[in-house]
Amino acid sequence: MIYLTRIDEEKTKFSINHRNILTVEKSIGGKSNVHTDNGKVFTVAETEEEINEKIISYEATIIERAIKKALEETKQI
């Protein structure tokens, strides 16, 4: 899950499963439109590049945790 910021008065943060994102389009004023696999479109404050960085960082964290867990399990054998 990554966190994005809605374009509303409160600048609401919300989490979204990045694997449900189909496309990200640039919008006016440095904003982005996020299209999901269930047909929803969110306009968010983050740029395309920022969203991509969040996805890459999250995926890297998952991989890092998996490697650490695998190493711990091999030490127990």
N, C-alpha and C positions, 0 to 999 in steps of 0.2 A: 504494500500500500504506500502511496505517496500522498503528500498533502499539497493541495492547491488552494488558491484564494478566489472566491467568487467575486464578481463585480456587482456588489450591492452596497447599500449604505453602510452596513456593518463590516464589510470586507471579511465575510465569513470564511473561515478555514474549513475545508472538508477533506476527507480521505477518499481515495479512489484506487481500485485495484488497477495498476498500470497495465496489466495483461488484458483488461477490457477496453483499452483505448485503441481505436482503429486508426484515427488520423488526428493530427494537430495542425491547424491552419493559423497563419498569421492574421491578426485582425487590426483594426484601426487603433492607433495610439499605443503600440507595443503590447497589446493584449493578444490572447489566443483563443481560438474556438477548439474545444476538445470534443471529438465525436466518439461515442462509445458503441460497443457491439449491440446494445439494446435500443439503439436509435436516439438516445439522448444527446443533446449538445449543450456543453457548458462553456460560457465565456469566462475566462479567468485572467487574473492580473499578470501571471507569469508569461514570459516569452516562450516561443518554441524551444529555444536553446536551453532555457532554465528547466523546462519540463524534461527535455532529453537528459540533462545532467542529473536531475532527480531520479529518473528511471535507471540510469547507469549506476548511480551511487547505491540505490536500493538493491539492484541485482548483484553488485559487487559485495554488499554486506551479506546477502544470502549465501553466495559462493564461499565467502570467507568463513562464515559460521559452519557450513557443511564441511569444509576442509579441516577446521579445528576439531569438529566432532569426530571425523574419520580418523584423525591423528590420535585423539584420545582413546578411541576404541582399539586402535592397533597397538597402543602401549599396554592395554589390559590383556592382550593375548599372550 
